[in-house]
């Protein structure tokens, strides 16, 4: 992009952006003649991805700022008015807005609410920060047509985001996402009003405990064994960290009501968008749980739980027989929760007809074997809980199946129907009951996980991510995926590639830029550019088929899987290095 075009876009942005915190950044960059940074900020406009609108905060069209929020909301409002003409004519359109602890989240959320209000859409704004799953729950509870949560989930501190939801409580998918973008691109004027005026005209309603209390009760209502909890909960000590996010109030309340002793990491309990104790507020990453593990050791806790800033992701760790704390992967906890839910439904006669579990295509097939045991159908979808929700909606429409659980490898679980997104709060409650159940059976969760491996085969997972920032990074990722399609590897980690699945032309899925390589052992390697960050992700879902079920077999299987994952990782890194040159 030449300097003239960069300056043209930058000056147009400055003129349109009314928030000086962001426009002044661009003015300073122009004064410094920092064209490299200006190009990065203006070479593209943020678009909806798997998580909606997300980017680094700052001035520019390729940044999260007040102007981008305003344009997105006006476009969303325009689309909602067209999509629901009856409600628009009656003046009964409703939107719910929530936000997390990130910097500017409260500012962006209020701006969103006031634009909805000015467009005749009654805006229900939470009084303070709330989790993403509660936003989904509130949309369904209030029978709203749309909703927005301002969050960048587990991303680093410089990010923020904007997730748009539809009337089913799920994030928007086709055709709505494209329709909203079309409306955003046509926006020439943004309607807004003051907070005072919006409240006076009852176009803005502040909500809190009336939704909170219903949400807490819903989370507890999913549980199977209230008597066991009542009897044994006092014996279990849980260390918990909300990682400076929204989960504290909810997880402490729900687990506390169950009678569990919850010890929250004090340094990470208060919401703080600077995330001062972690580089990334992501429970998937071991460094983020350092303080929690230290406290768990000190308190001799029975388990560790963590949620990300908007409390939709749920991470765990548990002590092994030697006292070492083991961080469970999303695939491992997903398998444990799935097994416990299916076991409990069967035991209590609560298994519906044609039960189904839904997982993303990059999630381990471990759960497929568990489902088969219980006679439950496993269905695949693209990455993003909006796709899980879309299949669940299809169930409601065609009565083909009944939803019982949904999961993603990235620490996402949905144990309930009342929320149409992943939910770290309800997952924490179900996990707590699961700990108590297996303890009553004389086992720890880690011991039961080993039992599942012995029964179904050993599964080990790795994930490799590589960032490619800026305009050149976008081109690098595009070229890498093109190269993998044109010249796919014949072997990975020393194993033959038996089959390749290209999700750009898989009739069973919406088109998506994902490639999957199926190896001799049953191992699956996936390549997927992120929908929310400038990076490409590779997933290794290795499998060692079940043997004689002995401890010796499991030890050998672990060693074989580790070696296979190491070798595949080397091949993937070589691919990344070649593309980066």
KEDREN-304420 format. One line per field, with one value per residue (C-alpha): residue number from 1; x, y, z; residue in one letter. Coordinates in pm, 1 decimal, m for minus. Layout:
<atoms>
num c(NUM, ...)
c1 c(X, ...)
c2 c(Y, ...)
c3 c(Z, ...)
residuo c(A, ...)
</atoms>
This chain:
<atoms>
num c(1, 2, 3, 4, 5, 6, 7, 8, 9, 10, 11, 12, 13, 14, 15, 16, 17, 18, 19, 20, 21, 22, 23, 24, 25, 26, 27, 28, 29, 30, 31, 32, 33, 34, 35, 36, 37, 38, 39, 40, 41, 42, 43, 44, 45, 46, 47, 48, 49, 50, 51, 52, 53, 54, 55, 56, 57, 58, 59, 60, 61, 62, 63, 64, 65, 66, 67, 68, 69, 70, 71, 72, 73, 74, 75, 76, 77, 78, 79, 80, 81, 82, 83, 84, 85, 86, 87, 88, 89, 90, 91, 92, 93, 94, 95, 96, 97, 98, 99, 100, 101, 102, 103, 104, 105, 106, 107, 108, 109, 110, 111, 112, 113, 114, 115, 116, 117, 118, 119, 120, 121, 122, 123, 124, 125, 126, 127, 128, 129, 130, 131, 132, 133, 134, 135, 136, 137, 138, 139, 140, 141, 142, 143, 144, 145, 146, 147, 148, 149, 150, 151, 152, 153, 154, 155, 156, 157, 158, 159, 160, 161, 162, 163, 164, 165, 166, 167, 168, 169, 170, 171, 172, 173, 174, 175, 176, 177, 178, 179, 180, 181, 182, 183, 184, 185, 186, 187, 188, 189, 190, 191, 192, 193, 194, 195, 196, 197, 198, 199, 200, 201, 202, 203, 204, 205, 206, 207, 208, 209, 210, 211, 212, 213, 214, 215, 216, 217, 218, 219, 220, 221, 222, 223, 224, 225, 226, 227, 228, 229, 230, 231, 232, 233, 234, 235, 236, 237, 238, 239, 240, 241, 242, 243, 244, 245, 246, 247, 248, 249, 250, 251, 252, 253, 254, 255, 256, 257, 258, 259, 260, 261, 262, 263, 264, 265, 266, 267, 268, 269, 270, 271, 272, 273, 274, 275, 276, 277, 278, 279, 280, 281, 282, 283, 284, 285, 286, 287, 288, 289, 290, 291, 292, 293, 294, 295, 296, 297, 298, 299, 300, 301, 302, 303, 304, 305, 306, 307, 308, 309, 310, 311, 312, 313, 314, 315, 316, 317, 318, 319, 320, 321, 322, 323, 324, 325, 326, 327, 328, 329, 330, 331, 332, 333, 334, 335, 336, 337, 338, 339, 340, 341, 342, 343, 344, 345, 346, 347, 348, 349, 350, 351, 352, 353, 354, 355, 356, 357, 358, 359, 360, 361, 362, 363, 364, 365, 366, 367, 368, 369, 370, 371, 372, 373, 374, 375, 376, 377, 378, 379, 380, 381, 382, 383, 384, 385, 386, 387, 388, 389, 390, 391, 392, 393, 394, 395, 396, 397, 398, 399, 400, 401, 402, 403, 404, 405, 406, 407, 408, 409, 410, 411, 412, 413, 414, 415, 416, 417, 418, 419, 420, 421, 422, 423, 424, 425, 426, 427, 428, 429, 430, 431, 432, 433, 434, 435, 436, 437, 438, 439, 440, 441, 442, 443, 444, 445, 446, 447, 448, 449, 450, 451, 452, 453, 454, 455, 456, 457, 458, 459, 460, 461, 462, 463, 464, 465, 466, 467, 468, 469, 470, 471, 472, 473, 474, 475, 476, 477, 478, 479, 480, 481, 482, 483, 484, 485, 486, 487, 488, 489, 490, 491, 492, 493, 494, 495, 496, 497, 498, 499, 500, 501, 502, 503, 504, 505, 506, 507, 508, 509, 510, 511, 512, 513, 514, 515, 516, 517, 518, 519, 520, 521, 522, 523, 524, 525, 526, 527, 528, 529, 530, 531, 532, 533, 534, 535, 536, 537, 538, 539, 540, 541, 542, 543, 544, 545, 546, 547, 548, 549, 550, 551, 552, 553, 554, 555, 556, 557, 558, 559, 560, 561, 562, 563, 564, 565, 566, 567, 568, 569, 570, 571, 572, 573, 574, 575, 576, 577, 578, 579, 580, 581)
c1 c(0.0, 151.0, 186.2, m81.1, m345.1, m236.5, m266.7, m602.6, m743.4, m583.4, m725.1, m1070.3, m1055.3, m948.8, m1240.6, m1490.1, m1355.6, m1506.7, m1310.2, m986.0, m816.6, m801.8, m788.0, m493.8, m288.7, m323.5, m243.9, 79.9, 175.3, 120.7, 333.7, 611.2, 569.6, 552.3, 413.2, 489.4, 260.3, 2.9, m7.5, m73.5, m359.7, m524.0, m447.1, m779.9, m1100.9, m1184.7, m1441.3, m1652.0, m1465.5, m1537.7, m1562.5, m1717.2, m1518.0, m1181.9, m851.9, m583.8, m721.9, m612.7, m682.2, m736.4, m972.8, m770.2, m806.5, m1076.2, m1196.2, m1511.8, m1564.5, m1551.3, m1788.0, m2028.7, m2027.9, m2072.3, m2361.6, m2540.9, m2504.6, m2629.6, m2924.2, m3014.7, m2999.8, m3210.8, m3479.7, m3498.6, m3485.0, m3770.5, m4013.8, m4313.6, m4132.7, m3978.2, m4324.2, m4462.5, m4163.7, m4084.1, m3728.6, m3486.2, m3108.7, m2895.2, m2541.2, m2272.1, m1900.3, m1594.1, m1300.4, m1091.1, m982.6, m1254.1, m1509.4, m1748.7, m1710.4, m1774.2, m2071.7, m2245.5, m2185.8, m2344.4, m2646.5, m2709.2, m2695.9, m2950.1, m3168.0, m3147.3, m3257.5, m3572.2, m3432.1, m3477.1, m3131.9, m3081.0, m2732.9, m2575.6, m2487.4, m2130.2, m1913.5, m2073.2, m1966.1, m2037.3, m2256.6, m2480.2, m2525.3, m2651.6, m2877.9, m3015.2, m3102.8, m3313.0, m3461.1, m3562.1, m3665.5, m3443.1, m3377.4, m3004.2, m2724.8, m2362.7, m2085.1, m1772.1, m1481.8, m1170.1, m1204.4, m858.8, m653.8, m360.4, m433.0, m401.7, m703.8, m1074.5, m1369.2, m1736.9, m1943.4, m2282.6, m2564.1, m2897.8, m3237.6, m3153.9, m2876.3, m2598.0, m2337.5, m2443.1, m2372.1, m2454.1, m2646.5, m2667.9, m2293.7, m2256.5, m2580.4, m2457.7, m2127.3, m2314.7, m2516.6, m2202.5, m2037.7, m2339.5, m2349.0, m2316.7, m2469.0, m2464.2, m2765.9, m2706.5, m2848.6, m2735.4, m2759.9, m2990.7, m3229.9, m3221.9, m3312.0, m3579.3, m3749.7, m3709.9, m3503.6, m3217.6, m3277.3, m3003.5, m3011.4, m2823.4, m2952.3, m3281.8, m3074.2, m2787.0, m3010.2, m3182.9, m2844.8, m2706.5, m3012.1, m2988.9, m2624.5, m2709.2, m3017.1, m2795.9, m2649.7, m2747.3, m2658.1, m2769.4, m2767.4, m2408.5, m2309.2, m2491.2, m2323.1, m1968.3, m1907.3, m1755.2, m1470.9, m1351.8, m1127.3, m1108.7, m857.2, m1005.4, m881.2, m1092.7, m768.0, m876.7, m1203.7, m1577.4, m1596.2, m1525.5, m1871.3, m2045.1, m1813.5, m1772.9, m2150.3, m2248.0, m1979.2, m2032.4, m2405.8, m2316.2, m2119.1, m1772.4, m1477.1, m1359.8, m1024.5, m980.7, m631.0, m621.9, m384.7, m618.8, m960.3, m1029.5, m1123.5, m836.5, m798.3, m423.2, m399.6, m99.2, m10.3, m23.1, 106.8, m202.9, m521.6, m574.2, m641.7, m506.4, m157.1, 45.2, 207.1, m138.2, m203.9, 129.5, m16.0, m312.9, m92.1, 126.4, m181.8, m328.1, m8.4, m5.9, m373.2, m348.7, m644.9, m830.9, m856.7, m784.5, m1031.3, m982.5, m1193.9, m1080.3, m1178.3, m1532.2, m1572.5, m1671.6, m1354.9, m1285.6, m945.3, m852.6, m557.7, m538.9, m268.4, m137.5, m30.0, 310.6, 163.6, 250.4, m19.1, m135.1, m303.1, m575.7, m620.7, m954.1, m987.1, m923.1, m1170.3, m1419.9, m1394.7, m1435.1, m1740.0, m1894.7, m1841.8, m1985.9, m2292.3, m2372.4, m2311.5, m2538.3, m2814.2, m2818.2, m2816.3, m3103.9, m3311.4, m3255.5, m3110.5, m3341.3, m3430.6, m3168.7, m2915.4, m2628.9, m2301.1, m2146.0, m1774.5, m1561.5, m1359.8, m1028.2, m1140.5, m1003.5, m1206.5, m1158.4, m1518.1, m1645.3, m1555.5, m1725.0, m2040.7, m2042.2, m2034.6, m2350.6, m2528.8, m2500.7, m2446.9, m2139.0, m2165.0, m1891.1, m1899.9, m1662.6, m1464.6, m1673.7, m1963.7, m2194.3, m2173.3, m2256.4, m2556.3, m2657.2, m2672.8, m2865.9, m3113.7, m3146.4, m3234.3, m3513.3, m3645.0, m3627.0, m3651.1, m3371.2, m3170.7, m3167.9, m2867.9, m2685.7, m2338.0, m2111.9, m1736.2, m1429.7, m1065.1, m1004.8, m1151.2, m1511.0, m1803.3, m2179.7, m2362.9, m2698.8, m2956.7, m3038.4, m2710.3, m2616.3, m2243.4, m1966.3, m2006.6, m1724.6, m1957.8, m2187.3, m1882.6, m1725.4, m2038.3, m2056.2, m1684.8, m1723.2, m1999.0, m1788.4, m1496.1, m1726.9, m1877.2, m1548.6, m1417.4, m1724.4, m1617.1, m1266.7, m1101.1, m951.9, m1034.8, m683.2, m727.0, m1061.4, m905.4, m648.6, m934.6, m1091.1, m759.4, m727.6, m1081.0, m1080.8, m716.5, m466.5, m517.7, m262.0, m300.6, m67.7, m132.2, 118.7, 46.9, 247.4, 172.7, 192.2, 114.2, 47.8, m38.4, 254.8, 139.1, m202.2, m32.7, 204.7, m83.2, m274.1, 30.4, 94.0, m258.3, m239.8, 88.8, m53.1, m341.9, m127.0, 151.4, 12.0, 255.3, 270.4, 391.2, 379.7, 589.2, 695.2, 337.3, 166.3, m110.8, m401.5, m666.9, m698.0, m1010.4, m1042.5, m1318.7, m1339.8, m1520.2, m1661.0, m2037.1, m2108.5, m1979.9, m2002.6, m1694.8, m1396.6, m1023.8, m923.7, m719.3, m707.6, m459.4, m552.8, m257.6, m211.2, m253.6, m580.3, m398.9, m544.7, m341.1, m534.4, m422.5, m647.9, m585.9, m739.1, m1063.0, m978.2, m599.0, m322.9, m199.8, m226.2, m295.1, m196.2, m367.6, m233.4, m488.2, m283.5, m426.2, m273.9, m536.7, m645.5, m432.5, m464.8, m572.5, m274.8, m64.4, 228.5, 28.7, m71.4, 289.6, 404.1, 115.2, 209.4, 566.4, 459.3, 213.4, 470.4, 726.5, 469.1, 359.5, 723.8, 794.6, 479.7, 559.9, 900.6, 739.4, 487.8, 760.1, 953.3, 641.8, 605.6, 975.1, 961.0, 655.3, 813.3, 1121.3)
c2 c(0.0, 338.8, 632.1, 838.7, 568.4, 516.7, 889.7, 908.3, 629.4, 770.0, 1119.1, 980.8, 785.3, 1090.6, 1287.0, 1010.9, 907.2, 1123.1, 956.2, 1152.0, 868.1, 681.5, 952.9, 1124.9, 804.6, 824.6, 1196.3, 1124.3, 847.7, 1083.2, 1347.2, 1090.1, 964.0, 609.4, 454.2, 97.5, 125.4, 325.1, 56.1, m209.3, m1.2, 73.9, m204.6, m370.2, m328.4, m566.7, m827.1, m1081.2, m1408.2, m1716.5, m1490.4, m1181.4, m858.6, m871.2, m686.7, m484.9, m166.5, 160.7, 411.5, 276.2, 62.8, m248.2, m178.0, m198.4, 152.9, 354.6, 423.7, 53.7, m25.5, 248.3, 137.9, m228.1, m147.8, 80.0, m186.3, m452.5, m230.7, m172.2, m544.7, m635.5, m384.6, m544.1, m900.1, m845.9, m611.9, m703.8, m623.6, m312.6, m183.5, m263.5, m101.8, m421.9, m491.3, m571.8, m608.6, m719.0, m586.7, m725.7, m659.7, m802.0, m655.0, m544.0, m184.2, 21.3, m261.5, m50.6, 243.2, 26.3, m144.7, 180.4, 320.9, 3.8, 30.4, 396.9, 330.8, 51.6, 283.9, 564.6, 318.1, 223.7, m101.8, m131.1, m191.1, m400.5, m316.9, m503.0, m271.2, m400.9, m667.7, m1008.6, m1338.3, m1418.4, m1720.6, m1496.2, m1267.4, m1565.2, m1667.9, m1312.1, m1290.9, m1604.8, m1504.5, m1157.0, m1284.9, m1028.4, m1024.4, m960.2, m907.2, m801.1, m883.5, m670.6, m906.4, m1052.8, m1370.6, m1520.0, m1291.6, m1080.8, m753.7, m527.6, m691.1, m627.6, m758.2, m744.9, m1064.1, m1025.2, m1265.4, m1356.1, m1420.9, m1784.8, m1669.4, m1788.6, m1589.3, m1485.3, m1721.0, m1716.5, m1545.7, m1299.0, m1234.0, m1141.4, m945.2, m742.1, m667.9, m548.7, m312.8, m195.0, m113.2, 96.6, 304.7, 679.6, 802.9, 662.6, 737.4, 776.8, 950.0, 1038.1, 791.3, 1027.6, 1054.8, 679.2, 595.6, 867.9, 731.5, 371.5, 279.6, 184.7, m53.8, m147.0, m512.5, m717.9, m944.1, m1032.4, m1212.3, m1318.2, m1513.4, m1700.6, m1778.1, m1921.9, m2140.2, m2263.4, m2367.9, m2562.4, m2721.1, m2912.8, m3130.6, m3494.4, m3573.6, m3300.5, m3543.0, m3645.3, m3279.6, m3196.6, m3485.0, m3462.2, m3106.1, m2984.1, m3233.9, m3081.0, m2774.2, m2596.8, m2327.6, m2097.2, m1809.9, m1581.6, m1444.9, m1084.6, m1141.2, m1179.2, m1529.5, m1454.0, m1354.7, m1637.0, m1931.7, m1840.8, m1806.5, m2128.6, m2348.5, m2180.9, m2254.5, m2619.0, m2615.4, m2640.0, m2463.0, m2219.9, m2047.2, m1774.7, m1661.8, m1316.7, m1155.3, m1247.0, m1206.3, m843.7, m754.3, m574.2, m525.6, m484.0, m847.3, m758.9, m1114.8, m1289.5, m1233.4, m1401.9, m1451.1, m1793.5, m2101.0, m2317.4, m2185.8, m2316.5, m1979.5, m1826.2, m2082.7, m2042.8, m1851.6, m2085.4, m2395.2, m2242.6, m2168.5, m2513.9, m2676.6, m2455.9, m2523.2, m2895.6, m2847.1, m3127.2, m2941.9, m2620.3, m2437.4, m2134.8, m1927.0, m1678.3, m1306.4, m1356.2, m1691.3, m1897.3, m2111.5, m2346.5, m2488.1, m2739.5, m2904.5, m3187.7, m3344.2, m3685.9, m3957.8, m3792.9, m3451.1, m3302.5, m3080.1, m3191.1, m2938.9, m3117.0, m3031.9, m2923.4, m3260.8, m3447.4, m3246.2, m3265.4, m3644.6, m3661.1, m3433.4, m3621.1, m3957.6, m3833.3, m3670.9, m3975.3, m4213.7, m4007.3, m3965.8, m4341.4, m4416.6, m4179.0, m4258.3, m3908.6, m4010.7, m3867.7, m4043.2, m4004.2, m3830.9, m3643.6, m3479.4, m3213.7, m3137.3, m2921.9, m3092.0, m3009.0, m3164.9, m3509.4, m3811.4, m3953.3, m3861.7, m4049.9, m4378.5, m4273.4, m4181.4, m4517.0, m4696.2, m4516.6, m4534.7, m4160.4, m3997.8, m3777.6, m3496.5, m3265.9, m2894.5, m2611.1, m2436.3, m2195.0, m2263.8, m2080.3, m2389.1, m2619.6, m2395.6, m2409.9, m2789.5, m2775.6, m2538.9, m2789.4, m3056.8, m2834.6, m2785.6, m3136.9, m3339.7, m3564.8, m3570.0, m3438.6, m3237.6, m3364.7, m3203.5, m2987.5, m2932.2, m2778.7, m2857.4, m2492.4, m2540.9, m2487.9, m2691.8, m2654.4, m2880.2, m2698.6, m2598.5, m2260.9, m2106.3, m2122.6, m2070.8, m2231.7, m2177.4, m2193.2, m2138.5, m2437.1, m2644.9, m2560.9, m2678.9, m3004.3, m3065.0, m3016.4, m3279.4, m3509.9, m3481.7, m3580.6, m3869.9, m4032.8, m3975.6, m4166.2, m4446.6, m4446.0, m4273.3, m3937.5, m3775.9, m3852.0, m4218.2, m4232.2, m4064.9, m4345.5, m4597.3, m4435.2, m4457.7, m4825.1, m4887.4, m4681.5, m4618.7, m4349.4, m4000.5, m3721.2, m3374.5, m3092.8, m2748.3, m2533.3, m2167.1, m1921.5, m1549.5, m1368.2, m1001.6, m725.1, m724.8, m950.9, m1199.5, m1233.2, m1313.7, m1562.1, m1757.1, m1754.1, m1887.9, m2155.1, m2293.6, m2279.2, m2469.6, m2736.6, m2784.0, m2792.3, m3005.6, m3190.4, m3391.5, m3763.0, m3841.6, m3667.1, m3780.3, m4085.7, m4203.6, m4214.2, m3964.0, m4188.2, m3923.5, m3545.7, m3353.9, m3005.0, m2813.7, m2569.9, m2841.2, m3077.2, m3104.0, m3191.5, m2854.1, m2483.7, m2375.3, m2312.9, m2273.2, m2590.5, m2890.3, m3222.2, m3504.1, m3855.3, m4081.1, m4457.3, m4479.8, m4285.4, m3964.7, m3646.5, m3333.7, m3014.1, m2677.8, m2378.9, m2003.0, m1832.8, m1643.7, m1385.7, m1341.4, m1311.2, m1664.4, m2013.4, m2309.3, m2671.4, m2937.9, m3287.1, m3539.3, m3855.4, m4197.2, m4523.7, m4803.0, m4982.0, m5274.8, m5512.9, m5237.2, m5283.1, m5014.1, m5134.8, m5084.8, m4732.2, m4640.6, m4770.7, m4594.1, m4262.1, m4299.7, m4389.0, m4097.2, m3850.4, m3962.7, m3943.6, m3594.1, m3482.4, m3605.4, m3450.5, m3123.0, m3115.6, m3159.4, m2883.6, m2648.0, m2713.7, m2615.6, m2295.1, m2209.8, m2261.0, m2036.5, m1767.2, m1723.4)
c3 c(0.0, m98.5, 140.9, m32.1, 20.4, 381.9, 454.8, 279.7, 496.8, 812.4, 760.5, 683.9, 1007.9, 1210.8, 1071.3, 1154.0, 1498.1, 1774.2, 2054.3, 2088.7, 2276.2, 1947.6, 1681.1, 1857.7, 1821.5, 1444.2, 1442.2, 1630.4, 1387.2, 1091.5, 1262.3, 1314.4, 955.8, 1093.0, 776.1, 879.6, 1182.3, 984.7, 716.7, 980.1, 1118.9, 783.6, 534.1, 617.8, 815.5, 1098.1, 997.1, 1180.7, 1239.0, 1453.2, 1758.1, 1598.8, 1578.1, 1754.9, 1736.1, 1908.1, 2064.8, 1908.0, 1633.0, 1281.1, 1074.9, 1163.3, 1535.1, 1800.3, 1882.5, 1937.9, 1567.0, 1475.8, 1763.6, 1651.8, 1287.2, 1381.2, 1614.1, 1368.1, 1101.4, 1344.0, 1443.3, 1077.6, 1007.4, 1312.6, 1212.6, 866.4, 1000.7, 1248.0, 1068.3, 1286.7, 1613.6, 1459.1, 1362.0, 1708.8, 1880.5, 2073.8, 1953.6, 2236.2, 2271.1, 2566.6, 2622.3, 2853.2, 2890.3, 3060.8, 3252.8, 2956.3, 2908.4, 2734.7, 2761.9, 2969.0, 2727.1, 2422.0, 2590.2, 2679.8, 2330.2, 2190.3, 2420.1, 2335.1, 1960.1, 1996.3, 2203.5, 1946.8, 1677.8, 1868.3, 2006.8, 2382.8, 2530.1, 2843.3, 2974.5, 3265.7, 3553.6, 3564.1, 3403.2, 3339.9, 3175.5, 2812.1, 2898.8, 3110.1, 2808.7, 2606.1, 2894.2, 2927.0, 2555.0, 2586.8, 2923.0, 2804.8, 2460.4, 2290.6, 1916.3, 1949.1, 2195.8, 2222.2, 2463.4, 2460.8, 2523.1, 2366.0, 2567.6, 2640.7, 2412.5, 2540.8, 2721.9, 2415.4, 2250.5, 2278.6, 2084.0, 2003.5, 1982.7, 1817.2, 1911.9, 1758.1, 1916.7, 1991.3, 2226.3, 1994.9, 1806.0, 1458.6, 1169.0, 798.2, 656.3, 944.5, 981.4, 615.0, 623.1, 920.0, 748.3, 440.1, 657.7, 839.1, 507.8, 407.2, 727.4, 662.6, 987.4, 1340.0, 1557.2, 1930.0, 2235.9, 2588.2, 2875.6, 3063.9, 2768.7, 2704.5, 3064.2, 3080.0, 2767.6, 2895.6, 2592.5, 2826.1, 3115.5, 3361.1, 3467.9, 3725.1, 4004.9, 3833.9, 3567.9, 3797.3, 4032.4, 3749.9, 3592.4, 3917.7, 3967.4, 3609.9, 3660.0, 3975.5, 3814.4, 3568.3, 3843.5, 3899.3, 4260.8, 4504.1, 4797.1, 4730.9, 4710.0, 5033.0, 5212.0, 5076.3, 4949.0, 5274.4, 5228.6, 4900.1, 4871.0, 4536.0, 4444.3, 4181.4, 3967.6, 3746.8, 3593.3, 3664.4, 3477.5, 3526.5, 3671.5, 4038.0, 4153.3, 3966.7, 4030.3, 4397.4, 4434.5, 4255.5, 4413.1, 4749.6, 4735.1, 4677.1, 5001.4, 4847.4, 5003.4, 4733.7, 4781.6, 4520.2, 4421.8, 4589.7, 4338.0, 4050.8, 4210.4, 4122.7, 3762.9, 3589.4, 3214.3, 3250.3, 3366.0, 3584.1, 3693.7, 3355.0, 3004.0, 2860.0, 3067.7, 2914.7, 3133.2, 2848.6, 2919.0, 3212.5, 3304.5, 3361.7, 3636.4, 3817.8, 4114.6, 4135.4, 4141.6, 4413.6, 4624.3, 4557.9, 4684.3, 4991.2, 5069.0, 4988.4, 4758.9, 4583.2, 4254.7, 4071.1, 3848.9, 3625.2, 3391.2, 3129.0, 3144.5, 3009.5, 3191.1, 2890.3, 2899.8, 3188.1, 3284.2, 3553.9, 3723.3, 3976.9, 4197.6, 4098.6, 4341.0, 4381.6, 4458.7, 4118.2, 3971.8, 3627.0, 3396.5, 3200.9, 2835.8, 2695.6, 2527.9, 2853.7, 3061.2, 2776.0, 2774.4, 3152.3, 3154.6, 2862.0, 3028.5, 3359.0, 3200.9, 2986.9, 3277.2, 3503.2, 3246.6, 3192.2, 3565.8, 3644.4, 3335.0, 3194.1, 2859.0, 2591.3, 2267.0, 1995.1, 2222.0, 2057.1, 2152.8, 1927.9, 1897.8, 1671.3, 1397.8, 1568.9, 1897.9, 1982.6, 1863.8, 2216.3, 2293.3, 1987.9, 2158.4, 2483.1, 2291.8, 2113.7, 2449.5, 2561.8, 2226.4, 2173.3, 1832.5, 1794.8, 1539.4, 1410.2, 1333.8, 1251.6, 1525.2, 1729.4, 1962.8, 1726.0, 1503.9, 1795.3, 1865.2, 1497.0, 1507.5, 1834.7, 1667.2, 1383.2, 1639.5, 1769.6, 1416.9, 1273.3, 1598.3, 1467.8, 1791.2, 2146.1, 2262.9, 2572.7, 2558.3, 2342.5, 2357.3, 2195.4, 2258.5, 2349.5, 2700.3, 2589.0, 2727.9, 2729.1, 2972.1, 2946.6, 2686.0, 2842.5, 2722.9, 2355.2, 2403.8, 2601.2, 2974.0, 3227.9, 3524.3, 3467.1, 3369.3, 3707.0, 3889.5, 3689.7, 3739.7, 4115.6, 4129.1, 3911.3, 4156.1, 4442.5, 4246.4, 4154.4, 4506.4, 4633.8, 4397.9, 4546.3, 4249.8, 4159.7, 3826.0, 3701.7, 3791.5, 3611.0, 3306.7, 3297.6, 3316.0, 3008.6, 2822.7, 2908.2, 2781.9, 2460.5, 2366.2, 2454.9, 2313.5, 2330.9, 2185.0, 2088.7, 1946.3, 1759.2, 1686.3, 1480.4, 1463.0, 1128.9, 1202.5, 950.7, 581.9, 495.3, 759.4, 598.5, 267.2, 433.9, 590.7, 263.6, 77.0, 340.5, 312.2, m69.9, m62.2, 169.7, m72.8, m384.6, m237.7, 65.5, 278.6, 201.8, 554.7, 892.6, 1186.8, 989.6, 929.4, 591.7, 523.4, 422.2, 363.7, 335.8, 429.4, 281.7, 458.1, 168.0, m28.9, 233.9, 162.4, 527.1, 654.2, 569.5, 374.3, 601.5, 545.5, 731.1, 617.6, 800.8, 743.9, 859.6, 946.0, 969.1, 1347.2, 1350.4, 1439.0, 1284.2, 1206.5, 1131.6, 990.5, 1054.6, 1031.3, 1335.9, 1287.1, 1554.3, 1557.1, 1293.8, 1343.3, 1203.7, 1429.4, 1386.8, 1596.1, 1656.7, 1784.0, 1826.1, 1903.4, 2020.1, 1984.9, 2303.4, 2417.3, 2709.9, 2951.1, 3182.9, 3348.0, 3138.9, 2817.0, 2922.0, 3002.4, 2663.4, 2483.9, 2647.5, 2527.1, 2171.7, 2154.2, 2288.4, 2028.3, 1748.1, 1855.3, 1877.2, 1524.9, 1379.5, 1557.4, 1388.3, 1046.5, 1119.4, 1236.8, 917.4, 719.2, 922.3, 883.5, 508.0, 476.0, 694.0, 472.3)
residuo c(X, X, X, X, X, X, X, X, X, X, X, X, X, X, X, X, X, X, X, X, X, X, X, X, X, X, X, X, X, X, X, X, X, X, X, X, X, X, X, X, X, X, X, X, X, X, X, X, X, X, X, X, X, X, X, X, X, X, X, X, X, X, X, X, X, X, X, X, X, X, X, X, X, X, X, X, X, X, X, X, X, X, X, X, X, X, X, X, X, X, X, X, X, X, X, X, X, X, X, X, X, X, X, X, X, X, X, X, X, X, X, X, X, X, X, X, X, X, X, X, X, X, X, X, X, X, X, X, X, X, X, X, X, X, X, X, X, X, X, X, X, X, X, X, X, X, X, X, X, X, X, X, X, X, X, X, X, X, X, X, X, X, X, X, X, X, X, X, X, X, X, X, X, X, X, X, X, X, X, X, X, X, X, X, X, X, X, X, X, X, X, X, X, X, X, X, X, X, X, X, X, X, X, X, X, X, X, X, X, X, X, X, X, X, X, X, X, X, X, X, X, X, X, X, X, X, X, X, X, X, X, X, X, X, X, X, X, X, X, X, X, X, X, X, X, X, X, X, X, X, X, X, X, X, X, X, X, X, X, X, X, X, X, X, X, X, X, X, X, X, X, X, X, X, X, X, X, X, X, X, X, X, X, X, X, X, X, X, X, X, X, X, X, X, X, X, X, X, X, X, X, X, X, X, X, X, X, X, X, X, X, X, X, X, X, X, X, X, X, X, X, X, X, X, X, X, X, X, X, X, X, X, X, X, X, X, X, X, X, X, X, X, X, X, X, X, X, X, X, X, X, X, X, X, X, X, X, X, X, X, X, X, X, X, X, X, X, X, X, X, X, X, X, X, X, X, X, X, X, X, X, X, X, X, X, X, X, X, X, X, X, X, X, X, X, X, X, X, X, X, X, X, X, X, X, X, X, X, X, X, X, X, X, X, X, X, X, X, X, X, X, X, X, X, X, X, X, X, X, X, X, X, X, X, X, X, X, X, X, X, X, X, X, X, X, X, X, X, X, X, X, X, X, X, X, X, X, X, X, X, X, X, X, X, X, X, X, X, X, X, X, X, X, X, X, X, X, X, X, X, X, X, X, X, X, X, X, X, X, X, X, X, X, X, X, X, X, X, X, X, X, X, X, X, X, X, X, X, X, X, X, X, X, X, X, X, X, X, X, X, X, X, X, X, X, X, X, X, X, X, X, X, X, X, X, X, X, X, X, X, X, X, X, X, X, X, X, X, X, X, X, X, X, X, X, X, X, X, X, X, X, X, X, X, X, X, X, X, X, X, X, X, X, X, X, X, X, X, X, X, X)
</atoms>
